[in-house]
Amino acid sequence: MNLALNWLGLVLCFLAGVASAVATYCLRMSHLQAALSDNPSLTRLMYLGAAVASYGIGFVLYALALRRLPISFAYPFMTACTIILVALVGVFFLQEPIGILKLCGFALMLSGVFLLAL
């Protein structure tokens, strides 16, 4: 596969991963809002709505990416992007720890996606 000719597919696939990571963050924030009160709040429902919308946007972007990329590359690429982005959101916005094992995991995922592209 010539990735240089499929740059739009790569961008669409990456954006689908971003949308999935945003949805995951919104779900987490919704859960945190629920823990703060006994009854559902408007803020919690807004986070849930944003999560559903983000998943929907990601679905459309991924479907468009599949027009340009083989599924054997697109899915691992999108999944790796999502996993890494979710971990970074956890570190920077939710103060979750990051260690050498997570960093090694990122490197292994990216290496695997690169090998699939060959």
Secondary structure, DSSP 4 states (H G I P E B T S, - for coil): --GGGGHHHHHHHHHHHHHHHHHHHHHHHHHHHHHH-SS--HHHHHHHHHHHHHHHHHHHHHHHHHTTS-HHHHHHHHHHHHHHHHHHHHHHHS-----HHHHHHHHHHHHHHHHHH-
